[in-house]
Amino acid sequence: KNETVDIPTLFYCFVNISKDTNVFKFYIVPSKVVANYVKGQHALWLAEKKKEGKKVKDGEMRIFRLGVKGEKYPIPTPTAEQYEDNWEFKL
């Protein structure tokens, strides 16, 4: 589970490959950002399922998404604009 991985020198590289244009986009995201997001997103998902009255198994799968600048999300969400081509490894 990546929700507890907070290593200052560890960055994740997410790659989006456009099928139509064969263009590659790289998103370099610090492990702390990924950890905070997946932890918050999973807690939100569990709370929503509980509110719906559904019992769910707390498995090991987690979801990470990059948002779009200017959009609103139910939890703090890193944006694509923040981390696209982040080759200087900015936090």
PyMOL Python script that loads the backbone (N, CA, C, O; Angstrom):
from pymol import cmd

cmd.read_pdbstr("""\
ATOM      1  N   LYS A   1       0.843  -1.185   0.000  1.00  0.00           N
ATOM      2  CA  LYS A   1       0.000   0.000   0.000  1.00  0.00           C
ATOM      3  C   LYS A   1       0.881   1.238   0.000  1.00  0.00           C
ATOM      4  O   LYS A   1       1.766   1.386   0.843  1.00  0.00           O
ATOM      5  N   ASN A   2       0.637   2.095  -0.923  1.00  0.00           N
ATOM      6  CA  ASN A   2       1.453   3.289  -1.059  1.00  0.00           C
ATOM      7  C   ASN A   2       0.985   4.450  -0.200  1.00  0.00           C
ATOM      8  O   ASN A   2       1.559   5.537  -0.273  1.00  0.00           O
ATOM      9  N   GLU A   3      -0.036   4.249   0.607  1.00  0.00           N
ATOM     10  CA  GLU A   3      -0.530   5.367   1.411  1.00  0.00           C
ATOM     11  C   GLU A   3       0.356   5.686   2.604  1.00  0.00           C
ATOM     12  O   GLU A   3       0.117   6.674   3.298  1.00  0.00           O
ATOM     13  N   THR A   4       1.356   4.885   2.851  1.00  0.00           N
ATOM     14  CA  THR A   4       2.271   5.164   3.962  1.00  0.00           C
ATOM     15  C   THR A   4       3.697   5.435   3.488  1.00  0.00           C
ATOM     16  O   THR A   4       4.580   5.680   4.309  1.00  0.00           O
ATOM     17  N   VAL A   5       3.932   5.394   2.194  1.00  0.00           N
ATOM     18  CA  VAL A   5       5.277   5.604   1.658  1.00  0.00           C
ATOM     19  C   VAL A   5       5.543   7.104   1.543  1.00  0.00           C
ATOM     20  O   VAL A   5       4.950   7.787   0.708  1.00  0.00           O
ATOM     21  N   ASP A   6       6.429   7.599   2.379  1.00  0.00           N
ATOM     22  CA  ASP A   6       6.786   9.019   2.387  1.00  0.00           C
ATOM     23  C   ASP A   6       8.303   9.123   2.475  1.00  0.00           C
ATOM     24  O   ASP A   6       8.865   9.369   3.542  1.00  0.00           O
ATOM     25  N   ILE A   7       8.943   8.934   1.343  1.00  0.00           N
ATOM     26  CA  ILE A   7      10.401   8.972   1.272  1.00  0.00           C
ATOM     27  C   ILE A   7      10.781  10.185   0.421  1.00  0.00           C
ATOM     28  O   ILE A   7      10.444  10.229  -0.762  1.00  0.00           O
ATOM     29  N   PRO A   8      11.470  11.161   0.994  1.00  0.00           N
ATOM     30  CA  PRO A   8      11.768  12.405   0.271  1.00  0.00           C
ATOM     31  C   PRO A   8      12.465  12.218  -1.074  1.00  0.00           C
ATOM     32  O   PRO A   8      12.312  13.050  -1.967  1.00  0.00           O
ATOM     33  N   THR A   9      13.220  11.149  -1.228  1.00  0.00           N
ATOM     34  CA  THR A   9      13.948  10.933  -2.481  1.00  0.00           C
ATOM     35  C   THR A   9      13.217   9.999  -3.446  1.00  0.00           C
ATOM     36  O   THR A   9      13.750   9.659  -4.502  1.00  0.00           O
ATOM     37  N   LEU A  10      11.996   9.582  -3.088  1.00  0.00           N
ATOM     38  CA  LEU A  10      11.225   8.681  -3.953  1.00  0.00           C
ATOM     39  C   LEU A  10      10.149   9.465  -4.699  1.00  0.00           C
ATOM     40  O   LEU A  10       9.329  10.153  -4.091  1.00  0.00           O
ATOM     41  N   PHE A  11      10.169   9.349  -6.021  1.00  0.00           N
ATOM     42  CA  PHE A  11       9.175   9.981  -6.878  1.00  0.00           C
ATOM     43  C   PHE A  11       8.564   8.908  -7.763  1.00  0.00           C
ATOM     44  O   PHE A  11       9.242   7.962  -8.162  1.00  0.00           O
ATOM     45  N   TYR A  12       7.287   9.057  -8.067  1.00  0.00           N
ATOM     46  CA  TYR A  12       6.608   8.156  -8.996  1.00  0.00           C
ATOM     47  C   TYR A  12       6.549   8.839 -10.353  1.00  0.00           C
ATOM     48  O   TYR A  12       6.346  10.050 -10.437  1.00  0.00           O
ATOM     49  N   CYS A  13       6.726   8.066 -11.409  1.00  0.00           N
ATOM     50  CA  CYS A  13       6.595   8.591 -12.765  1.00  0.00           C
ATOM     51  C   CYS A  13       5.385   7.927 -13.410  1.00  0.00           C
ATOM     52  O   CYS A  13       5.396   6.730 -13.698  1.00  0.00           O
ATOM     53  N   PHE A  14       4.344   8.722 -13.630  1.00  0.00           N
ATOM     54  CA  PHE A  14       3.146   8.246 -14.306  1.00  0.00           C
ATOM     55  C   PHE A  14       3.235   8.700 -15.755  1.00  0.00           C
ATOM     56  O   PHE A  14       3.610   9.839 -16.033  1.00  0.00           O
ATOM     57  N   VAL A  15       2.893   7.813 -16.671  1.00  0.00           N
ATOM     58  CA  VAL A  15       3.007   8.119 -18.094  1.00  0.00           C
ATOM     59  C   VAL A  15       1.650   7.956 -18.759  1.00  0.00           C
ATOM     60  O   VAL A  15       0.979   6.938 -18.592  1.00  0.00           O
ATOM     61  N   ASN A  16       1.259   8.973 -19.514  1.00  0.00           N
ATOM     62  CA  ASN A  16       0.035   8.923 -20.304  1.00  0.00           C
ATOM     63  C   ASN A  16       0.460   8.861 -21.767  1.00  0.00           C
ATOM     64  O   ASN A  16       1.128   9.766 -22.268  1.00  0.00           O
ATOM     65  N   ILE A  17       0.071   7.792 -22.441  1.00  0.00           N
ATOM     66  CA  ILE A  17       0.430   7.614 -23.846  1.00  0.00           C
ATOM     67  C   ILE A  17      -0.833   7.767 -24.675  1.00  0.00           C
ATOM     68  O   ILE A  17      -1.751   6.952 -24.593  1.00  0.00           O
ATOM     69  N   SER A  18      -0.864   8.828 -25.474  1.00  0.00           N
ATOM     70  CA  SER A  18      -2.027   9.081 -26.319  1.00  0.00           C
ATOM     71  C   SER A  18      -2.053   8.083 -27.467  1.00  0.00           C
ATOM     72  O   SER A  18      -1.109   7.986 -28.251  1.00  0.00           O
ATOM     73  N   LYS A  19      -3.147   7.348 -27.550  1.00  0.00           N
ATOM     74  CA  LYS A  19      -3.278   6.327 -28.587  1.00  0.00           C
ATOM     75  C   LYS A  19      -3.349   6.960 -29.979  1.00  0.00           C
ATOM     76  O   LYS A  19      -2.784   6.437 -30.940  1.00  0.00           O
ATOM     77  N   ASP A  20      -4.050   8.092 -30.072  1.00  0.00           N
ATOM     78  CA  ASP A  20      -4.251   8.733 -31.374  1.00  0.00           C
ATOM     79  C   ASP A  20      -2.988   9.386 -31.932  1.00  0.00           C
ATOM     80  O   ASP A  20      -2.684   9.259 -33.118  1.00  0.00           O
ATOM     81  N   THR A  21      -2.258  10.084 -31.065  1.00  0.00           N
ATOM     82  CA  THR A  21      -1.109  10.854 -31.539  1.00  0.00           C
ATOM     83  C   THR A  21       0.233  10.241 -31.167  1.00  0.00           C
ATOM     84  O   THR A  21       1.278  10.699 -31.629  1.00  0.00           O
ATOM     85  N   ASN A  22       0.204   9.210 -30.335  1.00  0.00           N
ATOM     86  CA  ASN A  22       1.427   8.563 -29.861  1.00  0.00           C
ATOM     87  C   ASN A  22       2.331   9.541 -29.098  1.00  0.00           C
ATOM     88  O   ASN A  22       3.556   9.416 -29.107  1.00  0.00           O
ATOM     89  N   VAL A  23       1.694  10.518 -28.439  1.00  0.00           N
ATOM     90  CA  VAL A  23       2.423  11.490 -27.627  1.00  0.00           C
ATOM     91  C   VAL A  23       2.506  10.965 -26.194  1.00  0.00           C
ATOM     92  O   VAL A  23       1.524  10.460 -25.649  1.00  0.00           O
ATOM     93  N   PHE A  24       3.676  11.090 -25.601  1.00  0.00           N
ATOM     94  CA  PHE A  24       3.900  10.653 -24.230  1.00  0.00           C
ATOM     95  C   PHE A  24       3.900  11.871 -23.314  1.00  0.00           C
ATOM     96  O   PHE A  24       4.564  12.867 -23.602  1.00  0.00           O
ATOM     97  N   LYS A  25       3.156  11.794 -22.208  1.00  0.00           N
ATOM     98  CA  LYS A  25       3.184  12.839 -21.188  1.00  0.00           C
ATOM     99  C   LYS A  25       3.649  12.193 -19.890  1.00  0.00           C
ATOM    100  O   LYS A  25       3.154  11.140 -19.490  1.00  0.00           O
ATOM    101  N   PHE A  26       4.608  12.844 -19.241  1.00  0.00           N
ATOM    102  CA  PHE A  26       5.197  12.318 -18.017  1.00  0.00           C
ATOM    103  C   PHE A  26       4.815  13.192 -16.830  1.00  0.00           C
ATOM    104  O   PHE A  26       4.867  14.420 -16.902  1.00  0.00           O
ATOM    105  N   TYR A  27       4.432  12.545 -15.744  1.00  0.00           N
ATOM    106  CA  TYR A  27       4.058  13.236 -14.510  1.00  0.00           C
ATOM    107  C   TYR A  27       4.934  12.668 -13.399  1.00  0.00           C
ATOM    108  O   TYR A  27       4.823  11.492 -13.053  1.00  0.00           O
ATOM    109  N   ILE A  28       5.802  13.507 -12.843  1.00  0.00           N
ATOM    110  CA  ILE A  28       6.744  13.087 -11.811  1.00  0.00           C
ATOM    111  C   ILE A  28       6.211  13.601 -10.476  1.00  0.00           C
ATOM    112  O   ILE A  28       6.209  14.806 -10.226  1.00  0.00           O
ATOM    113  N   VAL A  29       5.756  12.677  -9.615  1.00  0.00           N
ATOM    114  CA  VAL A  29       5.037  13.044  -8.397  1.00  0.00           C
ATOM    115  C   VAL A  29       5.770  12.506  -7.164  1.00  0.00           C
ATOM    116  O   VAL A  29       6.119  11.327  -7.117  1.00  0.00           O
ATOM    117  N   PRO A  30       6.006  13.373  -6.161  1.00  0.00           N
ATOM    118  CA  PRO A  30       6.669  12.919  -4.929  1.00  0.00           C
ATOM    119  C   PRO A  30       5.847  11.855  -4.204  1.00  0.00           C
ATOM    120  O   PRO A  30       4.617  11.880  -4.237  1.00  0.00           O
ATOM    121  N   SER A  31       6.533  10.928  -3.555  1.00  0.00           N
ATOM    122  CA  SER A  31       5.841   9.839  -2.854  1.00  0.00           C
ATOM    123  C   SER A  31       4.894  10.360  -1.776  1.00  0.00           C
ATOM    124  O   SER A  31       3.842   9.764  -1.544  1.00  0.00           O
ATOM    125  N   LYS A  32       5.244  11.448  -1.124  1.00  0.00           N
ATOM    126  CA  LYS A  32       4.374  12.010  -0.081  1.00  0.00           C
ATOM    127  C   LYS A  32       3.038  12.467  -0.666  1.00  0.00           C
ATOM    128  O   LYS A  32       1.992  12.283  -0.043  1.00  0.00           O
ATOM    129  N   VAL A  33       3.070  13.056  -1.850  1.00  0.00           N
ATOM    130  CA  VAL A  33       1.842  13.509  -2.516  1.00  0.00           C
ATOM    131  C   VAL A  33       0.973  12.306  -2.872  1.00  0.00           C
ATOM    132  O   VAL A  33      -0.238  12.318  -2.652  1.00  0.00           O
ATOM    133  N   VAL A  34       1.600  11.269  -3.423  1.00  0.00           N
ATOM    134  CA  VAL A  34       0.862  10.049  -3.771  1.00  0.00           C
ATOM    135  C   VAL A  34       0.267   9.423  -2.512  1.00  0.00           C
ATOM    136  O   VAL A  34      -0.904   9.043  -2.501  1.00  0.00           O
ATOM    137  N   ALA A  35       1.062   9.314  -1.459  1.00  0.00           N
ATOM    138  CA  ALA A  35       0.599   8.702  -0.207  1.00  0.00           C
ATOM    139  C   ALA A  35      -0.596   9.452   0.373  1.00  0.00           C
ATOM    140  O   ALA A  35      -1.595   8.837   0.747  1.00  0.00           O
ATOM    141  N   ASN A  36      -0.495  10.773   0.447  1.00  0.00           N
ATOM    142  CA  ASN A  36      -1.594  11.566   0.999  1.00  0.00           C
ATOM    143  C   ASN A  36      -2.862  11.419   0.171  1.00  0.00           C
ATOM    144  O   ASN A  36      -3.958  11.299   0.718  1.00  0.00           O
ATOM    145  N   TYR A  37      -2.708  11.429  -1.160  1.00  0.00           N
ATOM    146  CA  TYR A  37      -3.887  11.317  -2.015  1.00  0.00           C
ATOM    147  C   TYR A  37      -4.547   9.946  -1.897  1.00  0.00           C
ATOM    148  O   TYR A  37      -5.759   9.866  -1.695  1.00  0.00           O
ATOM    149  N   VAL A  38      -3.783   8.880  -2.017  1.00  0.00           N
ATOM    150  CA  VAL A  38      -4.410   7.550  -1.997  1.00  0.00           C
ATOM    151  C   VAL A  38      -5.033   7.254  -0.639  1.00  0.00           C
ATOM    152  O   VAL A  38      -6.054   6.570  -0.563  1.00  0.00           O
ATOM    153  N   LYS A  39      -4.436   7.757   0.424  1.00  0.00           N
ATOM    154  CA  LYS A  39      -5.012   7.573   1.761  1.00  0.00           C
ATOM    155  C   LYS A  39      -6.345   8.314   1.866  1.00  0.00           C
ATOM    156  O   LYS A  39      -7.337   7.750   2.328  1.00  0.00           O
ATOM    157  N   GLY A  40      -6.366   9.570   1.439  1.00  0.00           N
ATOM    158  CA  GLY A  40      -7.597  10.360   1.483  1.00  0.00           C
ATOM    159  C   GLY A  40      -8.674   9.825   0.562  1.00  0.00           C
ATOM    160  O   GLY A  40      -9.845   9.778   0.937  1.00  0.00           O
ATOM    161  N   GLN A  41      -8.292   9.423  -0.641  1.00  0.00           N
ATOM    162  CA  GLN A  41      -9.255   8.897  -1.614  1.00  0.00           C
ATOM    163  C   GLN A  41      -9.872   7.598  -1.118  1.00  0.00           C
ATOM    164  O   GLN A  41     -11.072   7.375  -1.280  1.00  0.00           O
ATOM    165  N   HIS A  42      -9.060   6.746  -0.517  1.00  0.00           N
ATOM    166  CA  HIS A  42      -9.580   5.471  -0.023  1.00  0.00           C
ATOM    167  C   HIS A  42     -10.533   5.693   1.151  1.00  0.00           C
ATOM    168  O   HIS A  42     -11.574   5.042   1.242  1.00  0.00           O
ATOM    169  N   ALA A  43     -10.174   6.612   2.045  1.00  0.00           N
ATOM    170  CA  ALA A  43     -11.055   6.933   3.179  1.00  0.00           C
ATOM    171  C   ALA A  43     -12.384   7.492   2.677  1.00  0.00           C
ATOM    172  O   ALA A  43     -13.440   7.151   3.210  1.00  0.00           O
ATOM    173  N   LEU A  44     -12.340   8.342   1.663  1.00  0.00           N
ATOM    174  CA  LEU A  44     -13.561   8.894   1.068  1.00  0.00           C
ATOM    175  C   LEU A  44     -14.407   7.782   0.462  1.00  0.00           C
ATOM    176  O   LEU A  44     -15.623   7.756   0.655  1.00  0.00           O
ATOM    177  N   TRP A  45     -13.786   6.870  -0.263  1.00  0.00           N
ATOM    178  CA  TRP A  45     -14.506   5.759  -0.891  1.00  0.00           C
ATOM    179  C   TRP A  45     -15.188   4.893   0.162  1.00  0.00           C
ATOM    180  O   TRP A  45     -16.352   4.524   0.013  1.00  0.00           O
ATOM    181  N   LEU A  46     -14.448   4.570   1.235  1.00  0.00           N
ATOM    182  CA  LEU A  46     -15.034   3.764   2.314  1.00  0.00           C
ATOM    183  C   LEU A  46     -16.221   4.482   2.949  1.00  0.00           C
ATOM    184  O   LEU A  46     -17.250   3.862   3.218  1.00  0.00           O
ATOM    185  N   ALA A  47     -16.083   5.787   3.190  1.00  0.00           N
ATOM    186  CA  ALA A  47     -17.162   6.568   3.799  1.00  0.00           C
ATOM    187  C   ALA A  47     -18.389   6.617   2.894  1.00  0.00           C
ATOM    188  O   ALA A  47     -19.518   6.518   3.375  1.00  0.00           O
ATOM    189  N   GLU A  48     -18.175   6.770   1.593  1.00  0.00           N
ATOM    190  CA  GLU A  48     -19.292   6.804   0.642  1.00  0.00           C
ATOM    191  C   GLU A  48     -20.021   5.468   0.612  1.00  0.00           C
ATOM    192  O   GLU A  48     -21.252   5.433   0.593  1.00  0.00           O
ATOM    193  N   LYS A  49     -19.280   4.380   0.607  1.00  0.00           N
ATOM    194  CA  LYS A  49     -19.906   3.052   0.589  1.00  0.00           C
ATOM    195  C   LYS A  49     -20.686   2.808   1.874  1.00  0.00           C
ATOM    196  O   LYS A  49     -21.775   2.236   1.841  1.00  0.00           O
ATOM    197  N   LYS A  50     -20.135   3.239   3.003  1.00  0.00           N
ATOM    198  CA  LYS A  50     -20.819   3.083   4.288  1.00  0.00           C
ATOM    199  C   LYS A  50     -22.113   3.895   4.292  1.00  0.00           C
ATOM    200  O   LYS A  50     -23.146   3.429   4.775  1.00  0.00           O
ATOM    201  N   LYS A  51     -22.050   5.101   3.754  1.00  0.00           N
ATOM    202  CA  LYS A  51     -23.224   5.975   3.671  1.00  0.00           C
ATOM    203  C   LYS A  51     -24.317   5.339   2.805  1.00  0.00           C
ATOM    204  O   LYS A  51     -25.508   5.496   3.078  1.00  0.00           O
ATOM    205  N   GLU A  52     -23.896   4.623   1.762  1.00  0.00           N
ATOM    206  CA  GLU A  52     -24.833   3.928   0.874  1.00  0.00           C
ATOM    207  C   GLU A  52     -25.360   2.646   1.507  1.00  0.00           C
ATOM    208  O   GLU A  52     -26.243   1.994   0.951  1.00  0.00           O
ATOM    209  N   GLY A  53     -24.820   2.285   2.666  1.00  0.00           N
ATOM    210  CA  GLY A  53     -25.246   1.064   3.344  1.00  0.00           C
ATOM    211  C   GLY A  53     -24.619  -0.195   2.786  1.00  0.00           C
ATOM    212  O   GLY A  53     -25.098  -1.300   3.042  1.00  0.00           O
ATOM    213  N   LYS A  54     -23.557  -0.033   2.029  1.00  0.00           N
ATOM    214  CA  LYS A  54     -22.887  -1.184   1.426  1.00  0.00           C
ATOM    215  C   LYS A  54     -21.706  -1.613   2.283  1.00  0.00           C
ATOM    216  O   LYS A  54     -20.956  -0.786   2.800  1.00  0.00           O
ATOM    217  N   LYS A  55     -21.563  -2.916   2.418  1.00  0.00           N
ATOM    218  CA  LYS A  55     -20.397  -3.459   3.102  1.00  0.00           C
ATOM    219  C   LYS A  55     -19.344  -3.759   2.045  1.00  0.00           C
ATOM    220  O   LYS A  55     -19.609  -4.440   1.054  1.00  0.00           O
ATOM    221  N   VAL A  56     -18.156  -3.242   2.277  1.00  0.00           N
ATOM    222  CA  VAL A  56     -17.074  -3.489   1.328  1.00  0.00           C
ATOM    223  C   VAL A  56     -15.862  -4.022   2.076  1.00  0.00           C
ATOM    224  O   VAL A  56     -15.640  -3.714   3.247  1.00  0.00           O
ATOM    225  N   LYS A  57     -15.097  -4.821   1.375  1.00  0.00           N
ATOM    226  CA  LYS A  57     -13.865  -5.354   1.948  1.00  0.00           C
ATOM    227  C   LYS A  57     -12.763  -4.310   1.746  1.00  0.00           C
ATOM    228  O   LYS A  57     -12.575  -3.794   0.645  1.00  0.00           O
ATOM    229  N   ASP A  58     -12.047  -4.012   2.819  1.00  0.00           N
ATOM    230  CA  ASP A  58     -10.946  -3.055   2.734  1.00  0.00           C
ATOM    231  C   ASP A  58      -9.737  -3.774   2.159  1.00  0.00           C
ATOM    232  O   ASP A  58      -8.892  -4.281   2.897  1.00  0.00           O
ATOM    233  N   GLY A  59      -9.663  -3.812   0.841  1.00  0.00           N
ATOM    234  CA  GLY A  59      -8.589  -4.520   0.155  1.00  0.00           C
ATOM    235  C   GLY A  59      -7.330  -3.688   0.023  1.00  0.00           C
ATOM    236  O   GLY A  59      -7.196  -2.634   0.645  1.00  0.00           O
ATOM    237  N   GLU A  60      -6.418  -4.170  -0.784  1.00  0.00           N
ATOM    238  CA  GLU A  60      -5.125  -3.515  -0.951  1.00  0.00           C
ATOM    239  C   GLU A  60      -5.069  -2.562  -2.137  1.00  0.00           C
ATOM    240  O   GLU A  60      -4.103  -1.811  -2.271  1.00  0.00           O
ATOM    241  N   MET A  61      -6.076  -2.573  -2.998  1.00  0.00           N
ATOM    242  CA  MET A  61      -6.047  -1.728  -4.187  1.00  0.00           C
ATOM    243  C   MET A  61      -6.320  -0.275  -3.821  1.00  0.00           C
ATOM    244  O   MET A  61      -7.204   0.022  -3.018  1.00  0.00           O
ATOM    245  N   ARG A  62      -5.551   0.621  -4.420  1.00  0.00           N
ATOM    246  CA  ARG A  62      -5.724   2.051  -4.224  1.00  0.00           C
ATOM    247  C   ARG A  62      -5.749   2.736  -5.582  1.00  0.00           C
ATOM    248  O   ARG A  62      -5.208   2.217  -6.558  1.00  0.00           O
ATOM    249  N   ILE A  63      -6.381   3.902  -5.637  1.00  0.00           N
ATOM    250  CA  ILE A  63      -6.496   4.649  -6.889  1.00  0.00           C
ATOM    251  C   ILE A  63      -5.773   5.979  -6.744  1.00  0.00           C
ATOM    252  O   ILE A  63      -5.920   6.676  -5.740  1.00  0.00           O
ATOM    253  N   PHE A  64      -4.989   6.322  -7.761  1.00  0.00           N
ATOM    254  CA  PHE A  64      -4.344   7.632  -7.810  1.00  0.00           C
ATOM    255  C   PHE A  64      -4.797   8.330  -9.077  1.00  0.00           C
ATOM    256  O   PHE A  64      -4.776   7.757 -10.166  1.00  0.00           O
ATOM    257  N   ARG A  65      -5.205   9.571  -8.915  1.00  0.00           N
ATOM    258  CA  ARG A  65      -5.622  10.375 -10.071  1.00  0.00           C
ATOM    259  C   ARG A  65      -4.944  11.732  -9.997  1.00  0.00           C
ATOM    260  O   ARG A  65      -4.684  12.250  -8.911  1.00  0.00           O
ATOM    261  N   LEU A  66      -4.665  12.292 -11.140  1.00  0.00           N
ATOM    262  CA  LEU A  66      -4.242  13.682 -11.220  1.00  0.00           C
ATOM    263  C   LEU A  66      -5.445  14.479 -11.688  1.00  0.00           C
ATOM    264  O   LEU A  66      -6.117  14.107 -12.650  1.00  0.00           O
ATOM    265  N   GLY A  67      -5.705  15.569 -11.005  1.00  0.00           N
ATOM    266  CA  GLY A  67      -6.825  16.416 -11.374  1.00  0.00           C
ATOM    267  C   GLY A  67      -6.421  17.445 -12.415  1.00  0.00           C
ATOM    268  O   GLY A  67      -5.309  17.431 -12.943  1.00  0.00           O
ATOM    269  N   VAL A  68      -7.364  18.340 -12.692  1.00  0.00           N
ATOM    270  CA  VAL A  68      -7.155  19.420 -13.642  1.00  0.00           C
ATOM    271  C   VAL A  68      -7.269  20.738 -12.884  1.00  0.00           C
ATOM    272  O   VAL A  68      -8.190  20.931 -12.090  1.00  0.00           O
ATOM    273  N   LYS A  69      -6.337  21.629 -13.133  1.00  0.00           N
ATOM    274  CA  LYS A  69      -6.330  22.926 -12.456  1.00  0.00           C
ATOM    275  C   LYS A  69      -7.671  23.637 -12.668  1.00  0.00           C
ATOM    276  O   LYS A  69      -8.189  23.694 -13.784  1.00  0.00           O
ATOM    277  N   GLY A  70      -8.216  24.171 -11.587  1.00  0.00           N
ATOM    278  CA  GLY A  70      -9.476  24.906 -11.666  1.00  0.00           C
ATOM    279  C   GLY A  70     -10.706  24.072 -11.360  1.00  0.00           C
ATOM    280  O   GLY A  70     -11.780  24.624 -11.118  1.00  0.00           O
ATOM    281  N   GLU A  71     -10.572  22.755 -11.364  1.00  0.00           N
ATOM    282  CA  GLU A  71     -11.700  21.878 -11.037  1.00  0.00           C
ATOM    283  C   GLU A  71     -11.768  21.681  -9.532  1.00  0.00           C
ATOM    284  O   GLU A  71     -10.765  21.821  -8.831  1.00  0.00           O
ATOM    285  N   LYS A  72     -12.962  21.354  -9.038  1.00  0.00           N
ATOM    286  CA  LYS A  72     -13.139  21.095  -7.609  1.00  0.00           C
ATOM    287  C   LYS A  72     -13.264  19.593  -7.388  1.00  0.00           C
ATOM    288  O   LYS A  72     -13.898  18.881  -8.167  1.00  0.00           O
ATOM    289  N   TYR A  73     -12.645  19.134  -6.309  1.00  0.00           N
ATOM    290  CA  TYR A  73     -12.650  17.721  -5.971  1.00  0.00           C
ATOM    291  C   TYR A  73     -13.016  17.558  -4.500  1.00  0.00           C
ATOM    292  O   TYR A  73     -12.797  18.476  -3.710  1.00  0.00           O
ATOM    293  N   PRO A  74     -13.569  16.409  -4.116  1.00  0.00           N
ATOM    294  CA  PRO A  74     -13.983  16.221  -2.718  1.00  0.00           C
ATOM    295  C   PRO A  74     -12.819  16.117  -1.728  1.00  0.00           C
ATOM    296  O   PRO A  74     -13.015  16.275  -0.523  1.00  0.00           O
ATOM    297  N   ILE A  75     -11.625  15.856  -2.225  1.00  0.00           N
ATOM    298  CA  ILE A  75     -10.432  15.835  -1.368  1.00  0.00           C
ATOM    299  C   ILE A  75      -9.332  16.615  -2.093  1.00  0.00           C
ATOM    300  O   ILE A  75      -9.405  16.788  -3.309  1.00  0.00           O
ATOM    301  N   PRO A  76      -8.316  17.086  -1.364  1.00  0.00           N
ATOM    302  CA  PRO A  76      -7.204  17.761  -2.042  1.00  0.00           C
ATOM    303  C   PRO A  76      -6.597  16.837  -3.105  1.00  0.00           C
ATOM    304  O   PRO A  76      -6.214  15.702  -2.819  1.00  0.00           O
ATOM    305  N   THR A  77      -6.520  17.345  -4.320  1.00  0.00           N
ATOM    306  CA  THR A  77      -6.103  16.526  -5.454  1.00  0.00           C
ATOM    307  C   THR A  77      -4.955  17.189  -6.208  1.00  0.00           C
ATOM    308  O   THR A  77      -5.087  18.332  -6.646  1.00  0.00           O
ATOM    309  N   PRO A  78      -3.839  16.495  -6.365  1.00  0.00           N
ATOM    310  CA  PRO A  78      -2.742  17.062  -7.154  1.00  0.00           C
ATOM    311  C   PRO A  78      -3.190  17.217  -8.607  1.00  0.00           C
ATOM    312  O   PRO A  78      -4.005  16.438  -9.101  1.00  0.00           O
ATOM    313  N   THR A  79      -2.653  18.222  -9.278  1.00  0.00           N
ATOM    314  CA  THR A  79      -3.079  18.449 -10.660  1.00  0.00           C
ATOM    315  C   THR A  79      -1.987  18.069 -11.653  1.00  0.00           C
ATOM    316  O   THR A  79      -0.797  18.057 -11.336  1.00  0.00           O
ATOM    317  N   ALA A  80      -2.430  17.764 -12.845  1.00  0.00           N
ATOM    318  CA  ALA A  80      -1.507  17.419 -13.921  1.00  0.00           C
ATOM    319  C   ALA A  80      -0.543  18.572 -14.177  1.00  0.00           C
ATOM    320  O   ALA A  80       0.642  18.360 -14.434  1.00  0.00           O
ATOM    321  N   GLU A  81      -1.064  19.795 -14.104  1.00  0.00           N
ATOM    322  CA  GLU A  81      -0.230  20.965 -14.371  1.00  0.00           C
ATOM    323  C   GLU A  81       0.919  21.095 -13.365  1.00  0.00           C
ATOM    324  O   GLU A  81       1.997  21.579 -13.710  1.00  0.00           O
ATOM    325  N   GLN A  82       0.691  20.666 -12.139  1.00  0.00           N
ATOM    326  CA  GLN A  82       1.733  20.747 -11.110  1.00  0.00           C
ATOM    327  C   GLN A  82       2.903  19.812 -11.393  1.00  0.00           C
ATOM    328  O   GLN A  82       4.051  20.139 -11.094  1.00  0.00           O
ATOM    329  N   TYR A  83       2.612  18.655 -11.965  1.00  0.00           N
ATOM    330  CA  TYR A  83       3.631  17.608 -12.018  1.00  0.00           C
ATOM    331  C   TYR A  83       4.028  17.155 -13.416  1.00  0.00           C
ATOM    332  O   TYR A  83       4.896  16.293 -13.554  1.00  0.00           O
ATOM    333  N   GLU A  84       3.415  17.713 -14.457  1.00  0.00           N
ATOM    334  CA  GLU A  84       3.823  17.323 -15.805  1.00  0.00           C
ATOM    335  C   GLU A  84       5.255  17.800 -16.057  1.00  0.00           C
ATOM    336  O   GLU A  84       5.590  18.960 -15.817  1.00  0.00           O
ATOM    337  N   ASP A  85       6.077  16.895 -16.539  1.00  0.00           N
ATOM    338  CA  ASP A  85       7.487  17.178 -16.834  1.00  0.00           C
ATOM    339  C   ASP A  85       8.226  17.781 -15.636  1.00  0.00           C
ATOM    340  O   ASP A  85       9.026  18.704 -15.792  1.00  0.00           O
ATOM    341  N   ASN A  86       7.957  17.263 -14.465  1.00  0.00           N
ATOM    342  CA  ASN A  86       8.585  17.733 -13.223  1.00  0.00           C
ATOM    343  C   ASN A  86       9.974  17.107 -13.063  1.00  0.00           C
ATOM    344  O   ASN A  86      10.260  16.460 -12.055  1.00  0.00           O
ATOM    345  N   TRP A  87      10.818  17.306 -14.053  1.00  0.00           N
ATOM    346  CA  TRP A  87      12.138  16.676 -14.058  1.00  0.00           C
ATOM    347  C   TRP A  87      13.089  17.301 -13.044  1.00  0.00           C
ATOM    348  O   TRP A  87      14.163  16.756 -12.787  1.00  0.00           O
ATOM    349  N   GLU A  88      12.707  18.434 -12.468  1.00  0.00           N
ATOM    350  CA  GLU A  88      13.535  19.045 -11.418  1.00  0.00           C
ATOM    351  C   GLU A  88      13.150  18.492 -10.048  1.00  0.00           C
ATOM    352  O   GLU A  88      13.724  18.872  -9.028  1.00  0.00           O
ATOM    353  N   PHE A  89      12.178  17.598 -10.041  1.00  0.00           N
ATOM    354  CA  PHE A  89      11.716  16.912  -8.832  1.00  0.00           C
ATOM    355  C   PHE A  89      11.273  17.889  -7.751  1.00  0.00           C
ATOM    356  O   PHE A  89      11.693  17.804  -6.597  1.00  0.00           O
ATOM    357  N   LYS A  90      10.415  18.819  -8.157  1.00  0.00           N
ATOM    358  CA  LYS A  90       9.858  19.789  -7.210  1.00  0.00           C
ATOM    359  C   LYS A  90       8.824  19.111  -6.338  1.00  0.00           C
ATOM    360  O   LYS A  90       8.044  18.280  -6.803  1.00  0.00           O
ATOM    361  N   LEU A  91       8.829  19.473  -5.082  1.00  0.00           N
ATOM    362  CA  LEU A  91       7.846  18.943  -4.150  1.00  0.00           C
ATOM    363  C   LEU A  91       6.585  19.747  -4.298  1.00  0.00           C
ATOM    364  O   LEU A  91       5.601  19.483  -3.607  1.00  0.00           O
TER     365      LEU A  91
END
""", "prot")
cmd.dss("prot")
cmd.show_as("cartoon", "prot")
cmd.util.cbc("prot")
cmd.orient("prot")
